[in-house]
């Protein structure tokens, strides 16, 4: 899941070397991913009215459900 979000984010930004995804495990089967980007690329990852961020969260939740887990994405 971490690699999936990292791949999507790197394809959207102008500075792919600045993209970092930190994965933390919560209680039960919950995984939280924190997406860090360069300051000027944050808007590209969020998108207009948050549409890209919402789409990334949807894809992440679908990938997590195939593994029987729950996942959250935080854009930092």
BELSULQUI-V585950 format. One line per field, one symbol per residue. burial: # if it has 16 or more other ideal C-beta (glycine too) atoms within 10 Angstrom, else .. Layout:
# BELSULQUI-V585950
burial->???
This chain:
# BELSULQUI-V585950
burial->#..###.###.##.....#.#.........#.#.#.#...#...##.....##..##.##...#....#.#.#.#.
